[in-house]
């Protein structure tokens, strides 16, 4: 399996694990009376599942993004002087306004 795919799968698993911890803490600390709402309604556990899945998607994306950004090469900090492209000066030009015939 390519290294990038295995990296993505590992970071996705970490993101969904973090999501499970987050949803568990929401339920444990009874934020906005969520535990009571989940346990006393018919579709409460479906709501918990959806909350876990959607937070998992977000946490997995953030986890993967952080991992990719941490792979940056430290040699980028050296001063090479840029790419030697020319800078063109902007010169203002007067433009006459014409009246539109209505």
VOPAGU-2260 file (C-alpha; in pm, 1 decimal, decimal comma):
REM VOPAGU-2260
SITE   aa  ch    i         X         Y         Z
SITE  UNK   A    0       0,0       0,0       0,0
SITE  UNK   A    1     137,4     348,7     -80,3
SITE  UNK   A    2     270,4     545,0     214,2
SITE  UNK   A    3      30,2     833,4     156,0
SITE  UNK   A    4    -274,7     605,3     170,1
SITE  UNK   A    5    -156,6     435,9     488,0
SITE  UNK   A    6     -82,9     777,4     639,9
SITE  UNK   A    7    -431,7     896,1     549,3
SITE  UNK   A    8    -597,6     585,9     693,9
SITE  UNK   A    9    -397,3     614,6    1016,9
SITE  UNK   A   10    -483,8     983,7    1058,5
SITE  UNK   A   11    -850,2     912,3     981,6
SITE  UNK   A   12    -857,5     643,9    1251,7
SITE  UNK   A   13    -700,6     888,7    1498,1
SITE  UNK   A   14    -956,5    1155,1    1400,4
SITE  UNK   A   15   -1249,8     920,1    1456,8
SITE  UNK   A   16   -1102,1     809,7    1790,5
SITE  UNK   A   17   -1076,6    1173,8    1894,3
SITE  UNK   A   18   -1435,4    1219,1    1782,1
SITE  UNK   A   19   -1544,1     928,6    2002,7
SITE  UNK   A   20   -1367,7    1086,7    2299,3
SITE  UNK   A   21   -1526,5    1423,3    2221,3
SITE  UNK   A   22   -1879,9    1282,9    2190,5
SITE  UNK   A   23   -1824,0    1074,4    2504,4
SITE  UNK   A   24   -1722,1    1387,0    2694,3
SITE  UNK   A   25   -2027,0    1572,8    2562,1
SITE  UNK   A   26   -2248,8    1296,9    2695,2
SITE  UNK   A   27   -2058,8    1250,6    3023,3
SITE  UNK   A   28   -2061,4    1618,3    3113,7
SITE  UNK   A   29   -2423,1    1642,8    2995,7
SITE  UNK   A   30   -2363,7    1950,2    2781,2
SITE  UNK   A   31   -2697,6    2122,4    2706,0
SITE  UNK   A   32   -2869,9    1822,7    2869,7
SITE  UNK   A   33   -2761,5    1598,1    2581,2
SITE  UNK   A   34   -2750,3    1275,7    2787,9
SITE  UNK   A   35   -3113,8    1314,7    2892,1
SITE  UNK   A   36   -3216,3    1394,6    2536,1
SITE  UNK   A   37   -3036,8    1089,6    2395,4
SITE  UNK   A   38   -3167,5     844,8    2653,2
SITE  UNK   A   39   -3529,3     965,3    2656,7
SITE  UNK   A   40   -3607,4     987,6    2285,0
SITE  UNK   A   41   -3658,3     717,6    2023,6
SITE  UNK   A   42   -3383,4     827,2    1783,3
SITE  UNK   A   43   -3134,5     939,6    2045,0
SITE  UNK   A   44   -2868,3     681,7    1971,3
SITE  UNK   A   45   -2898,4     753,1    1599,9
SITE  UNK   A   46   -2825,9    1116,8    1682,6
SITE  UNK   A   47   -2518,3    1012,2    1881,2
SITE  UNK   A   48   -2400,1     803,1    1587,0
SITE  UNK   A   49   -2443,8    1090,9    1346,5
SITE  UNK   A   50   -2270,9    1328,2    1587,8
SITE  UNK   A   51   -1977,2    1086,6    1607,0
SITE  UNK   A   52   -1956,5    1038,6    1228,3
SITE  UNK   A   53   -1974,9    1406,5    1138,4
SITE  UNK   A   54   -1729,6    1510,7    1409,1
SITE  UNK   A   55   -1508,6    1223,2    1296,4
SITE  UNK   A   56   -1500,7    1360,6     944,0
SITE  UNK   A   57   -1399,6    1703,1    1073,7
SITE  UNK   A   58   -1141,9    1572,7    1321,9
SITE  UNK   A   59    -993,0    1334,7    1063,4
SITE  UNK   A   60    -951,4    1619,1     813,8
SITE  UNK   A   61    -788,8    1841,9    1072,8
SITE  UNK   A   62    -564,1    1559,7    1191,9
SITE  UNK   A   63    -449,7    1483,1     837,5
SITE  UNK   A   64    -394,3    1851,9     761,1
SITE  UNK   A   65    -181,7    1901,1    1072,0
SITE  UNK   A   66      24,9    1593,4     989,3
SITE  UNK   A   67      88,2    1707,3     631,9
SITE  UNK   A   68     182,6    2059,0     740,8
SITE  UNK   A   69     425,5    1924,2    1000,5
SITE  UNK   A   70     612,7    1745,2     721,0
SITE  UNK   A   71     745,6    2077,6     592,8
SITE  UNK   A   72    1111,6    2092,9     503,2
SITE  UNK   A   73    1314,3    2309,0     738,0
SITE  UNK   A   74    1541,0    2417,3     451,3
SITE  UNK   A   75    1263,7    2648,5     329,9
SITE  UNK   A   76    1375,3    2906,5     584,2
SITE  UNK   A   77    1702,1    2984,9     408,5
SITE  UNK   A   78    1728,4    3305,9     209,5
SITE  UNK   A   79    1798,9    3226,0    -155,3
SITE  UNK   A   80    1709,5    3570,8    -275,2
SITE  UNK   A   81    1381,8    3470,3    -436,1
SITE  UNK   A   82    1325,2    3361,8    -792,4
SITE  UNK   A   83    1480,3    3673,1    -950,0
SITE  UNK   A   84    1161,0    3775,8   -1122,2
SITE  UNK   A   85    1129,7    4136,9   -1225,5
SITE  UNK   A   86     902,5    4374,3   -1045,0
SITE  UNK   A   87     715,0    4607,9   -1273,0
SITE  UNK   A   88     618,2    4948,4   -1147,9
SITE  UNK   A   89     254,4    5037,8   -1183,7
SITE  UNK   A   90     187,2    5370,3   -1350,9
SITE  UNK   A   91    -152,6    5533,0   -1304,1
SITE  UNK   A   92    -339,1    5605,8   -1628,5
SITE  UNK   A   93    -617,8    5861,1   -1661,7
SITE  UNK   A   94    -940,4    5716,8   -1800,5
SITE  UNK   A   95   -1220,7    5941,9   -1922,7
SITE  UNK   A   96   -1571,9    5858,4   -1814,7
SITE  UNK   A   97   -1835,1    5837,2   -2086,4
SITE  UNK   A   98   -2202,9    5892,1   -2024,1
SITE  UNK   A   99   -2424,3    5599,3   -2108,0
SITE  UNK   A  100   -2718,5    5677,5   -2340,8
SITE  UNK   A  101   -3040,0    5577,6   -2162,3
